[in-house]
Amino acid sequence: MSTLARLVHLRWNVPVIAELHRGRGGRFVNLVHGLGVSRESLRRTIAFLEADGLIHRNPGHGHPLRPEYLLTDAGELLGEPAAALTDVLHELDAADVGLRKWSLPILIALGDQPRRFSELGNSLPGTTNRALALALKDLESAGLVTRTVTTDYPPATLYGVTPTAAPLARAADRLNVRAE
C-alpha cells in the first residue's frame, strides 16, 4: 500500500504532518487553532500518526495535559512533501476537495492521459464505484478533473487532470512512496 493511500485515510493527516514540519513540532492546542480542526478529529489523527510511527510526543517537554508532538525520522521524510502539498492546495483554494479520501489518489492515477471510469477504478484498489463517482464529480466541480464523452461508437467517458491540477498531482505524487 502506498504512503499516500494510508495518509489520506484521515483528512487531517497531511496537514498535521505539514504543520509539525513547519514548526519543528507543535502543541495540541496550537494544532487545533492553527488548522481549524476539532479536538476529537485531531485526537484520532494523532493516534493514527503515532500508531503509524510518523509522530511521537516530545519526551520531557510540556505538561501531560498540554502535550507537544514531533515528527519521527519517518515522519520527517514526509514533512517537506506534505508542506508542499498543502501549499499547492491553498494556492488552488482546493483544500476542502483535495484532502478528501480519494481525491489525491485519483489525480495520481489519472496521470497525464485521460482514462475511462473502469480503468481508473481498477487502478485504485479499495475504492467502490460510488466513492469513485462522487470523488470524480467533486474534482470536476472544483475544476481539477475534466470529463469528456467521446463521439465514437460506443461512446466512452474519459476523465483527465486539468492543467490547473497538474502541480497538485505532482505534489501528491511526492507523498506516494511505496511502503517497504
C-alpha positions as CSV (number, residue, x, y, z in Angstrom):
1,M,0.0,0.0,0.0
2,S,1.3,3.5,-0.8
3,T,2.1,6.0,1.8
4,L,-0.4,8.4,0.2
5,A,-3.2,5.9,0.4
6,R,-2.6,5.4,4.2
7,L,-2.3,9.2,4.8
8,V,-5.5,10.3,3.1
9,H,-7.5,7.8,5.1
10,L,-8.0,10.6,7.6
11,R,-8.5,14.1,6.3
12,W,-6.1,15.9,8.8
13,N,-3.1,13.6,8.5
14,V,-1.3,15.5,5.8
15,P,-2.0,19.0,7.3
16,V,-0.8,17.8,10.7
17,I,2.4,16.4,9.3
18,A,3.0,19.6,7.3
19,E,2.3,21.8,10.4
20,L,4.7,19.8,12.6
21,H,7.3,20.0,9.9
22,R,7.0,23.8,9.5
23,G,7.0,24.4,13.3
24,R,9.6,21.7,14.2
25,G,6.9,20.2,16.4
26,G,3.8,21.6,17.9
27,R,1.4,21.6,20.8
28,F,-2.0,20.0,20.6
29,V,-3.9,23.3,21.3
30,N,-1.8,25.1,18.7
31,L,-2.6,22.5,16.1
32,V,-6.4,22.7,16.9
33,H,-6.4,26.5,16.4
34,G,-3.9,26.7,13.6
35,L,-5.5,24.1,11.4
36,G,-9.1,24.7,12.5
37,V,-9.7,21.1,13.3
38,S,-11.9,19.8,16.1
39,R,-10.2,18.3,19.2
40,E,-11.8,14.9,18.5
41,S,-10.6,14.8,14.9
42,L,-7.1,15.8,16.0
43,R,-7.1,13.1,18.7
44,R,-8.0,10.5,16.1
45,T,-5.4,11.9,13.7
46,I,-2.6,11.9,16.3
47,A,-3.5,8.4,17.4
48,F,-3.3,7.2,13.8
49,L,0.0,9.0,13.1
50,E,1.6,7.7,16.4
51,A,0.5,4.2,15.6
52,D,1.9,4.5,12.1
53,G,5.3,5.7,13.6
54,L,5.2,9.2,12.0
55,I,4.9,11.3,15.1
56,H,5.6,11.0,18.8
57,R,5.3,13.0,22.0
58,N,8.2,15.2,22.8
59,P,9.7,13.4,25.8
60,G,10.3,15.5,28.9
61,H,8.7,18.6,27.4
62,G,5.3,20.0,28.0
63,H,2.6,19.3,30.6
64,P,0.7,16.0,30.3
65,L,-2.5,18.0,29.6
66,R,-0.7,20.1,27.0
67,P,1.3,17.6,25.0
68,E,3.8,18.6,22.3
69,Y,4.3,16.4,19.3
70,L,7.3,15.9,17.0
71,L,7.8,14.1,13.7
72,T,9.8,10.9,13.9
73,D,12.5,10.2,11.4
74,A,9.9,8.5,9.1
75,G,7.7,11.5,9.6
76,E,10.5,13.9,8.7
77,L,10.8,12.2,5.3
78,L,7.2,13.1,4.6
79,G,7.3,16.6,6.2
80,E,8.6,18.6,3.3
81,P,6.4,16.9,0.7
82,A,3.3,17.3,2.9
83,A,4.1,21.0,3.4
84,A,4.5,21.5,-0.4
85,L,1.2,19.7,-1.0
86,T,-0.7,21.8,1.5
87,D,0.8,24.9,0.0
88,V,-0.4,23.9,-3.5
89,L,-3.9,23.0,-2.1
90,H,-4.1,26.5,-0.5
91,E,-2.9,28.3,-3.7
92,L,-5.6,26.5,-5.7
93,D,-8.2,27.0,-2.9
94,A,-8.8,23.3,-3.2
95,A,-8.0,22.1,0.4
96,D,-11.6,21.0,1.0
97,V,-11.9,18.7,-2.0
98,G,-8.2,17.9,-2.3
99,L,-8.0,16.4,1.2
100,R,-10.9,14.0,0.8
101,K,-10.1,10.3,0.9
102,W,-9.9,9.5,-2.8
103,S,-9.1,12.9,-4.4
104,L,-5.3,12.8,-4.4
105,P,-5.1,9.0,-5.4
106,I,-7.4,9.7,-8.3
107,L,-5.3,12.6,-9.5
108,I,-2.2,10.5,-9.4
109,A,-4.0,7.5,-11.1
110,L,-5.1,9.7,-13.9
111,G,-1.6,10.7,-14.7
112,D,-1.0,12.7,-17.8
113,Q,-3.5,10.9,-20.1
114,P,-7.3,10.6,-19.9
115,R,-8.7,7.3,-18.5
116,R,-12.1,5.6,-18.5
117,F,-14.0,5.1,-15.3
118,S,-13.4,1.4,-15.2
119,E,-9.6,1.8,-15.8
120,L,-9.5,4.3,-13.0
121,G,-11.4,2.0,-10.7
122,N,-9.2,-0.9,-11.4
123,S,-6.1,1.2,-10.6
124,L,-7.5,2.2,-7.2
125,P,-7.9,-1.0,-5.1
126,G,-10.3,-0.5,-2.2
127,T,-12.5,2.1,-3.8
128,T,-16.1,1.5,-4.7
129,N,-17.8,2.7,-7.8
130,R,-19.9,5.1,-5.8
131,A,-16.9,6.6,-3.9
132,L,-15.1,6.9,-7.3
133,A,-18.1,8.6,-9.0
134,L,-18.6,11.0,-6.1
135,A,-14.9,11.9,-5.9
136,L,-14.8,12.5,-9.7
137,K,-17.9,14.7,-9.5
138,D,-16.3,16.8,-6.7
139,L,-13.0,17.1,-8.5
140,E,-14.8,18.1,-11.7
141,S,-16.8,20.7,-9.8
142,A,-13.5,22.1,-8.4
143,G,-12.0,22.4,-11.8
144,L,-9.3,19.7,-11.2
145,V,-10.7,17.0,-13.5
146,T,-12.2,17.1,-16.9
147,R,-15.0,14.8,-18.1
148,T,-15.2,14.2,-21.9
149,V,-17.7,11.9,-23.7
150,T,-16.3,10.7,-27.0
151,T,-18.3,10.6,-30.2
152,D,-17.1,7.1,-31.0
153,Y,-19.4,4.2,-31.1
154,P,-19.9,3.1,-28.4
155,P,-19.4,6.4,-26.6
156,A,-16.9,6.4,-23.8
157,T,-16.4,8.8,-20.9
158,L,-12.9,9.9,-20.3
159,Y,-11.5,11.7,-17.2
160,G,-8.3,13.7,-17.2
161,V,-6.4,16.1,-15.0
162,T,-6.8,19.8,-15.8
163,P,-3.7,21.9,-16.3
164,T,-4.6,23.7,-13.0
165,A,-4.4,20.4,-11.1
166,A,-1.2,19.2,-12.7
167,P,1.0,20.8,-9.9
168,L,-1.3,19.3,-7.3
169,A,-0.9,15.8,-8.8
170,R,2.9,16.2,-8.9
171,A,3.0,17.4,-5.2
172,A,0.7,14.5,-4.2
173,D,2.9,12.0,-6.0
174,R,5.9,13.0,-3.9
175,L,4.0,11.5,-0.9
176,N,3.1,8.4,-2.9
177,V,6.1,6.4,-1.6
178,R,5.6,2.6,-1.6
179,A,5.6,1.0,1.8
180,E,8.5,-1.4,2.4
